[in-house]
């Protein structure tokens, strides 16, 4: 007996071939996916958000921080002149930005002098600071860095600027 003959003997009232089987596997997949998605959203919104740690606050005064940055730059004098002058410029600009509201980016020499003098510093200190920042930028950007004596003189000039402004702003002599 063949399959076709067996199928012809079945009663017509029981349609076996017309009924599609229930899609058990796809239905279970969709149900599990829906449950996991709902659980993921619930867990996502229930987690605690921990804020990122804030940057540590340096409790030292601005002149102490500038002196420390200049002390850190001193060993670079014989190693890398561009990095040395970059450190001096960064320390002096950050100090002047806090002390006399000078922007931390490079300005032309005349504008640097007028802004420092307008903040209440004497003209000699303003000229010294503007000239030193100009020399630092020139050496940092590929100009002549000079010999070791010039480098140490520039570091001493930066320390002198900080000493003058710290003594004038605080009303006390610098350490």
N, C-alpha and C positions, 0 to 999 in steps of 0.2 A: 504494500500500500504506500502510496506516495503522499507527500505533504498536501498537495493540491486535492487529492481525493479525501484526505482526512478533514480538510477544511470545508469541503462541500457537504460533509455529513453533519456538521454542527448546526444546531438550530439557529435560526435567523434572529431570534429574540435576544441572544447574548452576543452583542457586538464586541468581540475581543480586539480586533484589529483597528477599529475606528477610535477607541479611547486612547488618549496619549497618557503615558505614565506621569505620575506626579513628580515634578523636578525637585527631588529631595536635596541633592548636593548643592545646586545653586541657591536654593532657599536657605539652607543652613549657612552658607557662606555669607549671604546678605545679612542674615540675622546676627551672626557673630561680628561682622564688620560694624553693624549699627550699634551693638552693645559696646564694643571696644572704643568706637568713636565717642559715644556718650560718656564713657568712663574717662577717656582722655580729656575731654573738655571739663568735666567736673574736677579732675585732679589738677588741671592747668590753672583753674581759677581759685583753687583752694590753697595753692602753694604760697608760702610767705616770700615776699620779695626782700632780699637782703641788700641794702644799699652798698655801693662800692665804697671801699675805705677812702677817706679823704686824705689829701696830701698832708704830711706832717707840717706843722707850723713852726717856723724858725723864730724862736723867742729873742734872738739877738737883735741888737739895734742895727740900723742900716749901715752905719760906719763900721761896726764890728764884722758884719757880713762882707762888706767890701774889702776890708783889710784881710780877712780870711781868704777871699778869692784871689787877691793879689799875692798873698803868701803861697797859694797853690800854683799860681802862674810862674813864680820865680824859678823853679827847676827847669822850666821849658826854655829858658833863655839860650842855653847852649845846645839844645836838642832840635827845636823847631821854632824858628822865628815867627812864622805865620801864626802858629797856634799860640805862641807867647803873646803876640800883639792882639790876637783875637780875644784871649782871656782878659787882658788888661782893658780892652775896649768894652767887653761885656760887663766886667765888674764896675767900671766907671759909669757906663750908661745906666745900669740898673740902680746904682747909688744916686746918680743925678736925677733919674726918673722919680725916685721916691723922695729925694730931698728938695728938689726945685721944680718938680713937675716937667722935666725935660723928656720928650719921647725917647723910647729905647731904640729907635732906628736912627740911622745916620742923617745928619742935617748939614747944610753948608756951614762953613766956618763962621761967617758973619751972623747967620741966623742963630747958631749955637751961642755965640757971644752975647747977642742981644737978649736971648731968652734967659740965659744964666744971670746976666746983669739985671734984667727986669725982675728976677726972683729975689733980688736983694743981696747978691754977692758982689764983692768989690770987683772993679774992672780988671785988675791984674790977675785975679783968680779965674775970672771968666775967660780972659785971653789964654791963660795957661791951659785951662781945661779944653777949650776949643782947639788949640794947637796940638795938644796931646791926642785928642780924639782923631784929628785929621792925620797925624803921623801914624797912629794905630791902623786906621783904615787903609792908608797908602801901603804900609808894610804888609798888612793882612791880605790885601788884594793884589799882591805881586810886585810892589815897589821895593825900594832898597830898604832892607831891615837894619842896616848899619852894623857896626861892630858891637862887641860885648859891652864896651863902655857906654855907648849910646843906649843900649837896651837897659842897662841898670839905671842910667839917668832917667829914662822914661818911666821905669817902675818907681823910682824915687819921686818923680814929678806927680805920678798918680797918688802916691801916699801923701804927698804934700797937699794936693787938692782936697783929699778926704780930711786931712788934719785941719786945714783952714776952714772948711765948711762945717765940720763937726764942732770946732771951737766957737764959730760964729753963731751957729744955730742953737747949741745947747747952753751957751754962756759959761762953759767950763773948758779947761784945757784938755786936749786929746791925750790918750794914754800913750 
